[in-house]
Amino acid sequence: MRPRVVITGIGPVSNIGTGVTEFADALRAGRSGIGPIESFDATGFERTRAGEVRGFEPGELLTRLSEEDWGRSSLFAAAAARLAVTDADLTPPDGRTAVVIGTTGGELVPLVDMAESWYHNGFDTPDRDLANKLPGSRLAIAVGAELGVRCEAVTLGTACAAGNYAVGYASDLIASGAADVAIAGGADSVGRFFHAGFHRLGALAGEKCSPFDADRAGMLTAEGGIALVLERLDAAQARGARIYAEVLGYGMTCDAAHPVAPDADSIARCMRVAHKRSGITPDQVDYICAHGTGTRTNDLVESTAARAVFGSRVPPMSSIKSMLGHTMGAASGFGVAACALAITDGFLPPTINHVTPDPELAGIDPVPNVSRPAGVTITQNNGFAFGGNNSIVIMGRVEP
């Protein structure tokens, strides 16, 4: 039988809270992390709000890395990993640890800084310090360096579904015996490149993100880092670890039908694959952490796919992006954390900013505005990305 894999540590660095306690409290309270953009000059943009991690001081969290040597996304990943292993009360074993970090843009911020310098000052030899920060692979490398372990270090660039991809791959590494411990998650940073791109697509909301609302106007770019500690159930039990949830399985599909538009049939197929590989049926799912970007297209397509799979009984399906904004490659990693906390703490995170139900989304319960106490045994975390990259992680309660 496939060894059972569990989550024993959660390390969020987010705009609604850093550390698992702050993050869980913020989810339960429906706190918003959205505000005016401060990380770059947003003059000239019609939309000027985002979900930035204000007051992020890497030196207060890191014990090994020098923050001057790393880009912001790498620092998010490393700080999240340090929080996660501390939360798990675990020292990752040298040579038997894997690191898998998802991202959309890697270190785009220093790349934009370099391009701006060329634009204003003419082409010259790139700034050495900026150039050293550019490789996207450094996100996973930063985690290994901060934890002081020789490890398989993989950075996955599957955009907004990358956190789920990371958790799925990490769980396979644990179950196959390739690693004893895995650190999985995602990281990305707010920057001019992402903001301009989504602005040009017409996908950005003006003030707030309102998933599943009839008057939803779009998403908001955001940033942060999330890391989760995965290990075998028997190993976690042997050391007396707190267990948040079991990774029951995952599903992936890639329709590649359109650069940016989601496909309901492919998403529904991804759900069915995830259920089958996890050994569950749709009626067993208690809660769905939605991709829930707040764009008109995404929320309709995601709801259509859910109704195709679950029929008349779609579980409560809320979007934490209403609070966080869209944290890109970290988004579905934050969703995994939210699902694990829903199982452990017995509540459903809300979709805030919900005012007017959308008749096109009939049958969808977005847990509007206020978190809800609930006994949660099995959760489904949705992550969908440009290019049709879909990934869903199923988690379950581990009974004592």
C-alpha positions as CSV (number, residue, x, y, z in Angstrom):
1,M,0.0,0.0,0.0
2,R,1.1,3.6,-0.7
3,P,2.5,5.1,2.5
4,R,0.2,7.8,4.0
5,V,1.6,11.4,3.8
6,V,0.6,14.2,6.2
7,I,1.1,17.9,6.8
8,T,2.8,18.6,10.1
9,G,4.0,22.2,9.6
10,I,2.5,25.4,8.1
11,G,4.5,28.5,7.4
12,P,2.6,31.5,5.9
13,V,4.1,34.8,5.1
14,S,1.0,36.7,3.9
15,N,-0.6,40.1,3.9
16,I,-3.2,39.0,6.4
17,G,-0.7,37.5,8.9
18,T,2.7,35.8,9.3
19,G,2.9,32.5,11.1
20,V,0.2,29.9,11.3
21,T,-1.6,31.4,14.3
22,E,-1.9,34.9,12.8
23,F,-2.9,33.4,9.4
24,A,-5.6,31.2,10.9
25,D,-7.0,34.0,13.0
26,A,-7.2,36.2,10.0
27,L,-8.9,33.6,7.9
28,R,-11.5,33.1,10.6
29,A,-12.0,36.8,11.0
30,G,-12.3,37.5,7.2
31,R,-9.5,40.0,7.3
32,S,-8.5,41.9,4.1
33,G,-4.9,42.4,3.2
34,I,-5.6,44.7,0.3
35,G,-4.3,48.3,0.1
36,P,-2.7,51.0,-2.1
37,I,0.4,49.8,-4.0
38,E,3.6,50.9,-2.3
39,S,6.3,48.5,-3.8
40,F,6.5,50.5,-7.1
41,D,5.2,53.7,-8.5
42,A,1.7,53.0,-9.7
43,T,1.2,56.4,-11.3
44,G,-0.6,56.1,-14.6
45,F,-2.4,52.9,-13.8
46,E,-6.1,53.0,-13.5
47,R,-6.0,50.3,-10.9
48,T,-3.6,50.9,-8.0
49,R,-4.4,48.4,-5.2
50,A,-2.8,45.1,-4.4
51,G,-2.2,42.6,-1.6
52,E,1.4,43.5,-0.5
53,V,3.1,42.0,2.6
54,R,3.7,45.2,4.5
55,G,6.5,45.4,7.0
56,F,8.2,42.2,5.8
57,E,11.5,42.0,7.5
58,P,13.3,38.8,6.4
59,G,16.1,39.2,8.9
60,E,13.6,38.8,11.7
61,L,12.6,35.3,10.4
62,L,15.8,33.9,8.7
63,T,18.7,32.4,10.6
64,R,21.1,31.6,7.8
65,L,20.5,33.7,4.7
66,S,21.7,37.2,4.1
67,E,18.7,39.1,2.7
68,E,21.0,41.3,0.6
69,D,21.9,38.3,-1.6
70,W,18.4,37.2,-2.5
71,G,15.3,38.5,-4.3
72,R,12.1,39.2,-2.5
73,S,10.3,36.0,-3.8
74,S,13.2,33.8,-2.6
75,L,13.1,35.5,0.8
76,F,9.4,34.9,1.0
77,A,10.0,31.2,0.3
78,A,12.9,30.8,2.8
79,A,11.1,32.7,5.5
80,A,8.0,30.6,5.0
81,A,10.1,27.4,5.2
82,R,11.7,28.5,8.4
83,L,8.3,29.2,10.0
84,A,7.0,25.8,8.7
85,V,9.8,23.7,10.2
86,T,9.5,25.6,13.5
87,D,5.8,25.0,13.5
88,A,6.5,21.3,12.8
89,D,9.1,21.2,15.6
90,L,11.4,19.4,13.1
91,T,15.0,19.6,12.0
92,P,14.9,18.5,8.3
93,P,17.4,15.6,7.7
94,D,20.4,16.5,5.6
95,G,20.3,14.5,2.3
96,R,16.8,13.1,3.0
97,T,14.8,16.4,2.6
98,A,13.2,17.6,-0.7
99,V,12.2,21.2,-1.4
100,V,9.5,21.9,-4.0
101,I,8.5,25.5,-4.5
102,G,5.9,26.8,-7.0
103,T,5.9,30.2,-8.7
104,T,4.5,32.2,-11.5
105,G,7.2,34.8,-12.1
106,G,10.1,33.7,-9.9
107,E,12.3,36.8,-9.4
108,L,10.6,39.2,-11.9
109,V,11.1,42.3,-9.7
110,P,14.9,42.5,-10.1
111,L,14.4,41.8,-13.9
112,V,12.1,44.8,-14.2
113,D,14.6,46.9,-12.1
114,M,17.3,45.9,-14.6
115,A,15.1,46.8,-17.6
116,E,14.2,50.1,-16.1
117,S,17.9,50.9,-15.6
118,W,18.6,50.1,-19.2
119,Y,15.6,52.2,-20.4
120,H,16.7,55.3,-18.5
121,N,20.5,55.0,-18.6
122,G,21.2,53.0,-21.8
123,F,22.5,49.5,-22.2
124,D,25.5,48.6,-20.2
125,T,26.8,45.7,-18.2
126,P,24.0,44.4,-16.0
127,D,24.2,45.2,-12.3
128,R,25.9,42.1,-10.8
129,D,23.8,42.0,-7.7
130,L,20.6,42.2,-9.6
131,A,21.7,39.6,-12.1
132,N,22.6,37.1,-9.4
133,K,19.1,37.3,-8.0
134,L,17.3,36.5,-11.3
135,P,17.2,32.7,-11.7
136,G,13.8,31.3,-10.7
137,S,15.5,28.2,-9.4
138,R,16.8,30.2,-6.5
139,L,13.4,30.1,-4.8
140,A,13.9,26.4,-3.9
141,I,17.6,26.8,-3.4
142,A,17.0,29.6,-0.9
143,V,14.9,27.2,1.2
144,G,17.5,24.5,1.2
145,A,20.2,27.1,2.1
146,E,18.2,28.6,4.9
147,L,17.4,25.1,6.3
148,G,21.1,24.0,5.9
149,V,20.3,20.8,4.1
150,R,21.6,19.2,0.9
151,C,18.4,18.3,-0.9
152,E,16.5,18.0,-4.2
153,A,15.5,21.6,-4.8
154,V,12.9,22.0,-7.5
155,T,11.1,25.3,-8.5
156,L,7.9,24.6,-10.5
157,G,6.7,27.4,-12.8
158,T,3.2,26.2,-13.4
159,A,1.8,29.7,-12.5
160,C,-1.3,30.0,-10.4
161,A,-1.6,26.2,-9.9
162,A,2.0,25.8,-8.9
163,G,1.5,25.4,-5.1
164,N,-0.8,22.4,-5.7
165,Y,1.7,21.0,-8.2
166,A,4.4,21.4,-5.5
167,V,2.4,19.6,-2.8
168,G,1.5,16.8,-5.2
169,Y,5.0,16.2,-6.3
170,A,6.3,16.5,-2.7
171,S,3.8,13.9,-1.5
172,D,4.9,11.5,-4.2
173,L,8.6,11.9,-3.2
174,I,7.6,11.0,0.4
175,A,5.4,8.1,-0.5
176,S,8.0,6.6,-2.9
177,G,10.7,6.8,-0.3
178,A,12.8,9.3,-2.2
179,A,12.7,11.7,0.7
180,D,11.8,11.5,4.4
181,V,10.7,15.1,4.7
182,A,9.5,17.6,2.0
183,I,9.0,21.3,2.2
184,A,6.4,22.3,-0.4
185,G,4.7,25.6,-1.2
186,G,5.0,28.7,-3.4
187,A,6.2,32.3,-3.5
188,D,5.8,35.4,-5.7
189,S,6.1,39.1,-5.4
190,V,4.0,42.1,-6.4
191,G,5.7,44.0,-9.1
192,R,5.1,46.3,-12.1
193,F,5.3,43.4,-14.6
194,F,2.4,41.3,-13.2
195,H,0.3,44.4,-12.4
196,A,0.7,45.8,-16.0
197,G,0.0,42.4,-17.5
198,F,-3.3,41.8,-15.7
199,H,-4.2,45.5,-16.1
200,R,-3.8,45.1,-19.8
201,L,-6.0,42.0,-19.8
202,G,-8.7,44.0,-18.1
203,A,-8.7,41.5,-15.3
204,L,-8.0,43.8,-12.3
205,A,-10.7,45.1,-9.9
206,G,-10.6,48.7,-8.7
207,E,-11.0,48.4,-5.0
208,K,-11.7,44.9,-3.8
209,C,-11.9,41.3,-5.0
210,S,-15.5,39.9,-4.8
211,P,-15.5,36.3,-6.0
212,F,-18.9,34.8,-6.9
213,D,-20.7,38.2,-6.5
214,A,-23.0,39.3,-9.3
215,D,-21.0,42.5,-9.5
216,R,-17.5,41.0,-9.3
217,A,-15.1,43.1,-11.3
218,G,-11.8,41.1,-11.3
219,M,-8.8,40.1,-9.3
220,L,-6.1,41.9,-7.4
221,T,-2.4,41.0,-7.6
222,A,-0.8,40.0,-4.4
223,E,2.3,38.4,-2.9
224,G,3.7,36.2,-0.2
225,G,5.2,32.9,0.6
226,I,3.8,29.6,2.0
227,A,5.6,26.5,3.0
228,L,4.2,23.2,4.3
229,V,6.1,20.3,5.9
230,L,5.2,16.9,4.6
231,E,6.2,13.6,6.1
232,R,5.0,10.0,6.4
233,L,2.2,9.4,8.8
234,D,4.0,6.7,10.7
235,A,7.1,8.9,11.1
236,A,5.0,11.8,12.3
237,Q,3.2,9.7,14.8
238,A,6.4,8.1,16.1
239,R,7.8,11.5,16.9
240,G,4.5,12.8,18.4
241,A,4.0,15.5,15.8
242,R,0.8,17.5,15.5
243,I,-0.9,16.4,12.3
244,Y,-2.9,19.0,10.4
245,A,-4.2,16.8,7.6
246,E,-3.4,14.0,5.3
247,V,-2.7,14.5,1.6
248,L,-5.1,11.9,0.2
249,G,-4.2,12.6,-3.4
250,Y,-4.2,15.0,-6.3
251,G,-5.3,15.4,-9.9
252,M,-3.8,17.3,-12.8
253,T,-5.0,18.2,-16.3
254,C,-3.7,20.4,-19.0
255,D,-6.1,21.4,-21.8
256,A,-3.8,24.0,-23.5
257,A,-6.8,25.2,-25.4
258,H,-6.3,28.9,-24.8
259,P,-3.5,31.0,-23.3
260,V,-5.7,32.5,-20.5
261,A,-9.3,31.2,-20.6
262,P,-10.2,28.3,-18.3
263,D,-12.1,25.3,-19.6
264,A,-15.0,23.9,-17.6
265,D,-14.7,20.3,-19.0
266,S,-11.0,20.1,-18.3
267,I,-11.5,21.4,-14.7
268,A,-14.3,18.9,-14.1
269,R,-12.1,16.1,-15.4
270,C,-9.4,17.3,-13.0
271,M,-11.8,17.1,-10.1
272,R,-12.8,13.5,-11.1
273,V,-9.2,12.5,-11.4
274,A,-8.4,13.9,-8.0
275,H,-11.3,12.1,-6.4
276,K,-10.4,8.8,-8.0
277,R,-6.7,9.0,-7.1
278,S,-7.7,10.0,-3.5
279,G,-10.1,7.1,-3.1
280,I,-13.1,9.3,-2.4
281,T,-16.5,10.1,-4.0
282,P,-17.8,13.7,-4.5
283,D,-20.4,13.3,-1.7
284,Q,-17.6,12.9,0.8
285,V,-16.1,16.4,0.2
286,D,-17.1,18.8,3.0
287,Y,-15.4,22.0,1.7
288,I,-13.9,23.4,-1.5
289,C,-11.2,26.1,-1.3
290,A,-12.0,27.7,-4.7
291,H,-9.5,29.1,-7.2
292,G,-12.0,32.0,-7.0
293,T,-10.2,34.8,-8.7
294,G,-13.2,37.2,-8.8
295,T,-13.2,37.5,-12.6
296,R,-16.5,36.9,-14.3
297,T,-15.1,34.1,-16.4
298,N,-13.2,32.2,-13.8
299,D,-16.0,32.1,-11.2
300,L,-18.6,31.0,-13.8
301,V,-16.4,28.3,-15.3
302,E,-15.3,27.0,-11.9
303,S,-18.9,26.9,-10.7
304,T,-20.0,25.1,-13.9
305,A,-17.3,22.5,-13.4
306,A,-18.3,22.0,-9.8
307,R,-21.9,21.5,-10.6
308,A,-21.0,19.0,-13.3
309,V,-19.1,16.9,-10.8
310,F,-21.1,17.4,-7.6
311,G,-24.6,17.7,-9.1
312,S,-27.2,19.4,-6.9
313,R,-25.0,19.0,-3.8
314,V,-22.0,21.3,-4.3
315,P,-20.1,21.6,-1.0
316,P,-19.5,25.1,0.5
317,M,-17.0,26.7,-1.9
318,S,-15.2,29.9,-0.7
319,S,-12.4,32.0,-2.0
320,I,-9.6,33.2,0.2
321,K,-8.4,35.4,-2.6
322,S,-11.2,37.8,-1.5
323,M,-8.9,38.4,1.5
324,L,-5.4,37.8,0.2
325,G,-5.8,38.9,-3.5
326,H,-4.1,36.6,-6.0
327,T,-0.7,35.5,-4.7
328,M,0.1,33.8,-8.1
329,G,2.4,30.8,-7.5
330,A,1.7,30.8,-3.8
331,A,-2.1,30.9,-4.2
332,S,-2.9,27.2,-4.2
333,G,-0.3,26.7,-1.5
334,F,-2.2,29.1,0.7
335,G,-5.3,27.2,-0.2
336,V,-3.7,23.9,1.0
337,A,-2.9,25.7,4.3
338,A,-6.5,27.0,4.6
339,C,-7.9,23.5,4.0
340,A,-5.6,22.0,6.6
341,L,-6.7,24.6,9.1
342,A,-10.4,24.1,8.2
343,I,-9.9,20.4,9.1
344,T,-7.9,21.0,12.3
345,D,-9.8,24.0,13.6
346,G,-13.3,23.2,12.4
347,F,-14.3,26.3,10.4
348,L,-14.9,27.3,6.8
349,P,-13.0,30.5,5.7
350,P,-15.4,33.1,4.2
351,T,-15.6,34.8,0.8
352,I,-15.6,38.4,1.9
353,N,-16.9,41.4,-0.1
354,H,-20.0,39.3,-1.1
355,V,-23.0,41.5,-1.5
356,T,-25.2,40.3,-4.4
357,P,-25.7,36.6,-5.2
358,D,-25.3,35.8,-8.9
359,P,-28.2,33.9,-10.4
360,E,-25.8,32.3,-12.9
361,L,-24.0,30.7,-10.0
362,A,-27.1,29.1,-8.4
363,G,-26.3,26.2,-6.1
364,I,-22.9,27.7,-5.1
365,D,-22.5,28.5,-1.4
366,P,-19.5,30.9,-1.1
367,V,-19.7,31.1,2.7
368,P,-20.4,34.8,2.3
369,N,-18.6,37.4,4.5
370,V,-18.4,35.4,7.8
371,S,-16.5,32.2,8.6
372,R,-18.6,29.3,9.6
373,P,-18.1,26.6,12.3
374,A,-18.1,23.2,10.7
375,G,-16.9,19.7,11.1
376,V,-14.6,19.2,8.2
377,T,-13.3,15.7,7.3
378,I,-12.3,16.0,3.6
379,T,-11.4,19.1,1.6
380,Q,-10.7,19.9,-2.0
381,N,-8.3,22.7,-3.0
382,N,-8.6,24.1,-6.5
383,G,-5.8,25.6,-8.5
384,F,-6.1,26.7,-12.1
385,A,-3.5,28.5,-14.2
386,F,-3.0,30.1,-17.6
387,G,-2.4,27.6,-20.4
388,G,-5.0,25.2,-18.9
389,N,-2.7,23.9,-16.1
390,N,-5.1,22.6,-13.5
391,S,-4.3,20.9,-10.3
392,I,-6.4,19.9,-7.3
393,V,-5.3,18.5,-4.0
394,I,-7.6,16.5,-1.7
395,M,-6.9,16.4,2.0
396,G,-8.5,14.5,4.9
397,R,-8.6,14.4,8.7
398,V,-6.4,11.9,10.4
399,E,-8.3,10.3,13.3
400,P,-6.3,9.9,16.6
